[in-house]
Amino acid sequence: MRLVPSFAIVTAIAHSLTAFGALYVITPTTQSVCHGGKPCLVQWLDDGQNPLLATMGPCHVGLFSGNEKLIQQIEPVDVSTSHSLTFNPSPNAGPNSST
């Protein structure tokens, strides 16, 4: 299985933070691919406007499909202390995706 960033990343983290402020996923990029069963690094930054990530604390994270269906729950991450996470996408999450 191959997961493209818009499928795995933007909805995974930004979904939890959109009510709080702007979040920019910097890794993976649109040219990157995450494979099922293999580590996938996700890195993010805020937009420098309040509220900053440093004030947000723990956020729930998940792997979502293009239509925002939860496919895999990922361990919560404290975005006030970390700007990255590594997870293994489930090989059973679904077919290859380009959305």
Contact map, one row per residue, 1 for C-alpha under 8 A:
111000000000000000000000000000000011000000000000000000000000000000000000000000000000000000111111000
111100000000000000000000000000001111000000000000000000000000000000000000000000000000000000000011100
111110110000000000000000000000001111000000000000000000000000000000000000000000000000000000000001110
011111110000000000000000000001011100000000000000000000000000000000000000000000000000000000000001111
001111111100000000000000000111011100000000000000000000000000000000000000000000000000000000000000000
000111111110000000000000000001000000000000000000000000000000000001000000000000000000000000000000011
001111111111000000000000000000000000000000000000000000000000001111000000000000000000000000000000111
001111111111000000000000000000000100000000000000000000000000001110000000000000000000000000000000000
000011111111110000000000100100000000000001000000000000000000001000000000000000000000000000000000000
000011111111111000000000100000000000000000000000000000000000000000000000000000000000000000000000000
000001111111111000000000000000000000000000000000000000000000011111010000000000000000000000000000000
000000111111111100000000000000000000000000000000000000000000111100000000000000000000000000000000000
000000001111111110000000000000000000000000000000000000000001110000000000000000000000000000000000000
000000001111111111000010000000000000000000000000000000000000000000000000000000000000000000000000000
000000000111111111000000000000000000000000000000000000000000000000000000000000000000000000000000000
000000000001111111100000000000000000000000000000000000000011100000000000000000000000000000000000000
000000000000111111111110000000000000000000000000000000000010000000000000000000000000000000000000000
000000000000011111111110000000000000000000000000000000000000000000000000000000000000000000000000000
000000000000000111111000000000000000000000000000000000000000000000000000000000000000000000000000000
000000000000000011111100000000000000000000000000001000010000000000000000000000000000000000000000000
000000000000000011111110000000000000000000000110111100000000000000000000000000000000000000000000000
000000000000000011011111000000000000000000000110100000000000000000000000000000000000000000000000000
000000000000010011001111100000000000000000011110000000000000000000000000000000000000000000000000000
000000000000000000000111110000000000000000011110000000000000000000000000000000000000000000000000000
000000001100000000000011111110000000000001111000000000000000000000000000000000000000000000000000000
000000000000000000000001111110000000000001111000000000000000000000000000000000000000000000000000000
000000000000000000000000111110000000000011110000000000000000000000000000000000000000000000000000000
000010001000000000000000111111111000000011100000000000000000000000000000000000000000000000000000000
000010000000000000000000111111110000000000000000000000000000000000000000000000000000000000000000000
000111000000000000000000000111110000000000000000000000000000000000000000000000000000000000000000000
000000000000000000000000000111111000000000000000000000000000000000000000000000000000000000000000000
000110000000000000000000000111111100000000000000000000000000000000000000000000000000000000000000000
011110000000000000000000000100111110000000000000000000000000000000000000000000000000000000000000000
011110010000000000000000000000011111011100000000000000000000000000000000000000000000000010000000000
111000000000000000000000000000001111111100000000000000000000000000000000000000000000000010100000000
111000000000000000000000000000000111110000000000000000000000000000000000000000000000000111111000000
000000000000000000000000000000000011111000000000000000000000000000000000000000000000000111100000000
000000000000000000000000000000000111111100000000000000000000000000000000000000000000001110000000000
000000000000000000000000000000000110111110000000000000000000000000000000000000000000011110000000000
000000000000000000000000000000000110011111000000000000000000000000000000000000000000011110000000000
000000000000000000000000001100000000001111100000000000000000000000000000000000000001111000000000000
000000001000000000000000111100000000000111110000000000000000000000000000000000000001110000000000000
000000000000000000000000111100000000000011111000000000000000000000000000000000000011100000000000000
000000000000000000000011111000000000000001111100000000000000000000000000000000000011000000000000000
000000000000000000000011110000000000000000111110000010000000000000000000000000000010000000000000000
000000000000000000001111000000000000000000011111100110000000000000000000000000000000000000000000000
000000000000000000001111000000000000000000001111100100000000000000000000000000000000000000000000000
000000000000000000000000000000000000000000000111110100000000000000000000000000000000000000000000000
000000000000000000001100000000000000000000000111111100000000000000000000000000000000000000000000000
000000000000000000001000000000000000000000000001111100000000000000000000000000000000000000000000000
000000000000000000011000000000000000000000000000111110110000000000000000000000000000000000000000000
000000000000000000001000000000000000000000000111111111110000000000000000000000000000000000000000000
000000000000000000000000000000000000000000001100001111111000000000000000000000110000000000000000000
000000000000000000000000000000000000000000000000000111111000000000000000000000111000000000000000000
000000000000000000000000000000000000000000000000001111111000000000000000000000010000000000000000000
000000000000000000010000000000000000000000000000001111111110000000000000000001110000000000000000000
000000000000000000000000000000000000000000000000000011111110000000000000000001111000000000000000000
000000000000000000000000000000000000000000000000000000011111000000000000000111110000000000000000000
000000000000000110000000000000000000000000000000000000011111100000000000000111100000000000000000000
000000000000100100000000000000000000000000000000000000000111110000000000011110000000000000000000000
000000000001100100000000000000000000000000000000000000000011111000000000111110000000000000000000000
000000000011100000000000000000000000000000000000000000000001111100000111111000000000000000000000000
000000111011000000000000000000000000000000000000000000000000111110000111110000000000000010000000000
000000110011000000000000000000000000000000000000000000000000011111111111000000000000000000000000000
000000110010000000000000000000000000000000000000000000000000001111111110000000000000000000000000000
000001100010000000000000000000000000000000000000000000000000000111111000000000000000000000000000001
000000000000000000000000000000000000000000000000000000000000000111111000000000000000000000000000000
000000000010000000000000000000000000000000000000000000000000000111111100000000000000000000000000000
000000000000000000000000000000000000000000000000000000000000000111111110000000000000000000000000000
000000000000000000000000000000000000000000000000000000000000011110011111100000000000000000000000000
000000000000000000000000000000000000000000000000000000000000011110001111100000000000000000001000000
000000000000000000000000000000000000000000000000000000000000011100000111110000000000000011001000000
000000000000000000000000000000000000000000000000000000000000111000000111111000000000000000000000000
000000000000000000000000000000000000000000000000000000000001111000000001111100000000001000000000000
000000000000000000000000000000000000000000000000000000000001110000000000111110000000000000000000000
000000000000000000000000000000000000000000000000000000000111100000000000011111000000000000000000000
000000000000000000000000000000000000000000000000000000000111100000000000001111100100100000000000000
000000000000000000000000000000000000000000000000000000011110000000000000000111111100000000000000000
000000000000000000000000000000000000000000000000000011011110000000000000000011111110000000000000000
000000000000000000000000000000000000000000000000000011111100000000000000000001111110000000000000000
000000000000000000000000000000000000000000000000000001001000000000000000000001111110000000000000000
000000000000000000000000000000000000000000000000000000000000000000000000000011111111100000000000000
000000000000000000000000000000000000000000111000000000000000000000000000000000111111100000000000000
000000000000000000000000000000000000000011110000000000000000000000000000000000000111110000000000000
000000000000000000000000000000000000000011100000000000000000000000000000000010000111111000000000000
000000000000000000000000000000000000001111000000000000000000000000000000000000000001111100000000000
000000000000000000000000000000000000011110000000000000000000000000000000010000000000111110000000000
000000000000000000000000000000000001111100000000000000000000000000000000000000000000011111000000000
000000000000000000000000000000000111111100000000000000000000001000000001000000000000001111101000000
000000000000000000000000000000000001100000000000000000000000000000000001000000000000000111111000000
100000000000000000000000000000000011100000000000000000000000000000000000000000000000000011111100000
100000000000000000000000000000000001000000000000000000000000000000000000000000000000000001111100000
100000000000000000000000000000000001000000000000000000000000000000000011000000000000000011111110000
100000000000000000000000000000000000000000000000000000000000000000000000000000000000000000111111000
110000000000000000000000000000000000000000000000000000000000000000000000000000000000000000001111100
111100000000000000000000000000000000000000000000000000000000000000000000000000000000000000000111110
011100100000000000000000000000000000000000000000000000000000000000000000000000000000000000000011111
001101100000000000000000000000000000000000000000000000000000000000000000000000000000000000000001111
000101100000000000000000000000000000000000000000000000000000000001000000000000000000000000000000111
